[in-house]
Amino acid sequence: MEEDKKITTEENKNVVEKKEETAGAVDKKEERKESKKEKKILVKKTEAVVRGNDLGISKKHSMEIIRHIKGKNIPRALAILERVLKKREAIPFRGYEIPHRKGKGISEGRYPRNASREFIKLLKNLQANASVVNVNLDQAVLSGKANDAARPFKRGGSQRFKRVHVELWVKEIPQKKITKKLEKPMEVKK
């Protein structure tokens, strides 16, 4: 009987030791998972992108709109395009023989209304994408490009539809560090 009791107590000790070992392994796995989560959180995106494929607008109009809104923030670009829709502000067209328009700093330009409507949709979409990625819109700058797309034939087969791929992106630029100049006391001349 005493030998049976000794065997059972030894078995109980072995079982307890195994449970402790497995508990230690589980703790190590949890620590690894937590460290992986911490590594994933450290990545911060500084730009957001929106693409418009096969838009039925002119490539020339889209290139000139991009050139005009490049370097501006999203709310300012939206305001410009709203004024273009109302024919209050013309988009400057450089390098083409186009009539002159009224306004400061503009010699020739047009009011590309269809392209402006498409760009307003894209800019609103880009603004939503930027808010999801947590890009600060006050410090963000617009840029973009327009590429030719495959132009399908119209009915009858002699003419083609206008098609263009547009890609816009907004990139957050950190504020410049403002250095304060040390003020020197003024010398009084006698």
C-alpha positions as CSV (number, residue, x, y, z in Angstrom):
1,M,0.0,0.0,0.0
2,E,2.7,2.4,0.9
3,E,4.4,1.7,-2.4
4,D,1.2,2.4,-4.3
5,K,0.8,5.7,-2.4
6,K,4.4,6.7,-3.3
7,I,3.8,5.9,-7.0
8,T,0.7,8.0,-7.1
9,T,2.3,10.9,-5.4
10,E,5.2,10.7,-7.9
11,E,2.7,10.6,-10.8
12,N,0.9,13.6,-9.4
13,K,4.2,15.5,-9.2
14,N,5.0,14.6,-12.9
15,V,1.5,15.7,-14.0
16,V,1.9,19.0,-12.2
17,E,5.3,19.7,-13.7
18,K,3.9,19.0,-17.2
19,K,1.1,21.4,-16.7
20,E,3.5,24.1,-15.6
21,E,5.7,23.5,-18.7
22,T,2.7,23.8,-21.0
23,A,1.5,27.0,-19.2
24,G,5.0,28.5,-19.8
25,A,4.8,27.6,-23.5
26,V,1.4,29.3,-23.8
27,D,2.8,32.5,-22.1
28,K,5.6,32.6,-24.6
29,K,3.2,32.3,-27.5
30,E,1.1,35.2,-26.1
31,E,4.2,37.3,-25.8
32,R,5.1,36.7,-29.4
33,K,1.6,37.6,-30.6
34,E,1.7,40.9,-28.6
35,S,5.1,41.8,-30.0
36,K,3.9,41.2,-33.6
37,K,0.9,43.4,-32.9
38,E,3.2,46.2,-31.7
39,K,5.3,45.9,-34.8
40,K,2.2,46.2,-37.1
41,I,1.0,49.4,-35.3
42,L,4.2,51.3,-35.9
43,V,3.7,51.7,-39.7
44,K,2.0,55.0,-40.6
45,K,1.0,55.8,-44.2
46,T,1.6,59.4,-45.4
47,E,-0.3,59.3,-48.7
48,A,-3.6,58.3,-50.2
49,V,-4.4,57.4,-53.8
50,V,-7.5,57.3,-56.0
51,R,-7.7,56.0,-59.6
52,G,-10.3,56.7,-62.2
53,N,-10.2,54.2,-65.1
54,D,-11.8,54.7,-68.5
55,L,-13.2,58.1,-67.8
56,G,-15.0,59.6,-70.8
57,I,-13.2,62.9,-70.7
58,S,-10.5,64.5,-72.8
59,K,-6.9,63.8,-72.0
60,K,-5.9,67.4,-72.8
61,H,-8.5,68.7,-70.3
62,S,-7.5,66.3,-67.6
63,M,-3.8,67.1,-68.0
64,E,-4.4,70.8,-67.7
65,I,-6.7,70.4,-64.7
66,I,-4.0,68.3,-63.0
67,R,-1.4,70.9,-63.8
68,H,-3.6,73.6,-62.3
69,I,-4.4,71.8,-59.0
70,K,-1.0,70.3,-58.5
71,G,0.6,71.5,-55.2
72,K,-2.7,72.6,-53.7
73,N,-4.6,70.9,-50.9
74,I,-7.9,69.1,-51.5
75,P,-10.4,71.8,-50.2
76,R,-8.7,74.5,-52.3
77,A,-8.8,72.2,-55.5
78,L,-12.5,71.5,-54.9
79,A,-13.2,75.2,-54.6
80,I,-11.3,75.9,-57.9
81,L,-13.3,73.2,-59.8
82,E,-16.6,74.5,-58.4
83,R,-15.8,77.9,-59.8
84,V,-14.9,76.3,-63.1
85,L,-18.3,74.7,-63.3
86,K,-19.9,78.1,-62.6
87,K,-17.6,79.7,-65.3
88,R,-16.1,82.1,-62.7
89,E,-12.5,80.8,-63.1
90,A,-10.8,79.4,-66.2
91,I,-8.3,76.6,-66.3
92,P,-5.1,77.9,-68.1
93,F,-4.3,75.9,-71.2
94,R,-0.7,76.3,-72.0
95,G,0.8,75.6,-75.5
96,Y,-2.5,75.7,-77.4
97,E,-4.0,78.4,-79.6
98,I,-7.0,79.1,-77.4
99,P,-8.7,82.5,-76.9
100,H,-7.7,84.7,-74.0
101,R,-9.8,84.8,-70.8
102,K,-10.3,87.4,-68.1
103,G,-8.4,87.1,-64.9
104,K,-5.1,87.7,-63.3
105,G,-2.2,85.7,-64.6
106,I,-4.1,83.9,-67.3
107,S,-3.6,84.5,-71.0
108,E,-5.5,81.6,-72.5
109,G,-7.9,79.1,-71.0
110,R,-11.2,77.2,-71.0
111,Y,-13.9,75.9,-68.7
112,P,-13.7,72.1,-69.0
113,R,-17.0,71.3,-67.3
114,N,-17.3,67.6,-67.9
115,A,-13.8,66.9,-66.8
116,S,-14.3,69.2,-63.8
117,R,-17.3,67.1,-62.7
118,E,-15.3,63.9,-62.9
119,F,-12.4,65.5,-61.0
120,I,-14.8,66.7,-58.2
121,K,-15.9,63.1,-57.7
122,L,-12.4,61.8,-57.6
123,L,-11.3,64.5,-55.2
124,K,-14.1,63.7,-52.8
125,N,-13.2,60.1,-53.0
126,L,-9.5,61.0,-52.4
127,Q,-10.5,63.0,-49.3
128,A,-12.4,60.0,-47.9
129,N,-9.4,57.8,-48.6
130,A,-7.1,60.2,-46.8
131,S,-9.3,60.4,-43.8
132,V,-9.2,56.6,-43.5
133,V,-5.4,56.5,-43.7
134,N,-5.2,59.4,-41.2
135,V,-3.4,61.8,-43.5
136,N,-3.5,65.4,-42.2
137,L,-5.3,67.3,-45.0
138,D,-3.9,70.7,-43.8
139,Q,-0.3,69.5,-44.5
140,A,-1.1,67.4,-47.6
141,V,-0.3,68.3,-51.2
142,L,-2.1,67.1,-54.4
143,S,-0.4,65.5,-57.4
144,G,-1.5,63.3,-60.2
145,K,-1.2,62.1,-63.8
146,A,-3.4,61.3,-66.8
147,N,-2.8,58.5,-69.3
148,D,-4.5,57.4,-72.5
149,A,-6.9,54.5,-72.3
150,A,-8.2,52.1,-74.9
151,R,-10.7,54.1,-77.1
152,P,-13.6,52.0,-78.3
153,F,-15.3,52.8,-81.6
154,K,-18.7,54.6,-81.7
155,R,-21.6,53.3,-83.6
156,G,-20.8,53.0,-87.2
157,G,-17.2,52.3,-86.5
158,S,-15.6,55.5,-87.9
159,Q,-15.2,57.6,-84.7
160,R,-13.9,56.8,-81.2
161,F,-15.0,57.7,-77.7
162,K,-12.7,59.7,-75.5
163,R,-11.1,57.7,-72.7
164,V,-8.5,58.5,-70.1
165,H,-7.0,56.9,-66.9
166,V,-6.5,59.4,-64.1
167,E,-4.6,58.9,-60.9
168,L,-4.5,61.4,-58.1
169,W,-2.6,61.2,-54.8
170,V,-2.2,63.3,-51.8
171,K,1.0,63.2,-49.8
172,E,1.5,64.6,-46.3
173,I,4.5,66.9,-46.0
174,P,5.8,67.6,-42.5
175,Q,5.8,71.2,-41.4
176,K,9.1,73.0,-41.7
177,K,10.8,73.6,-38.4
178,I,10.7,77.2,-37.5
179,T,13.9,78.4,-36.0
180,K,13.7,81.4,-33.7
181,K,16.4,84.0,-34.1
182,L,18.1,85.0,-31.0
183,E,17.3,88.6,-30.3
184,K,20.4,90.7,-29.7
185,P,20.1,93.8,-27.6
186,M,20.3,97.0,-29.6
187,E,23.3,99.1,-29.1
188,V,22.6,102.8,-28.5
189,K,24.8,105.2,-30.4
190,K,25.8,108.4,-28.6
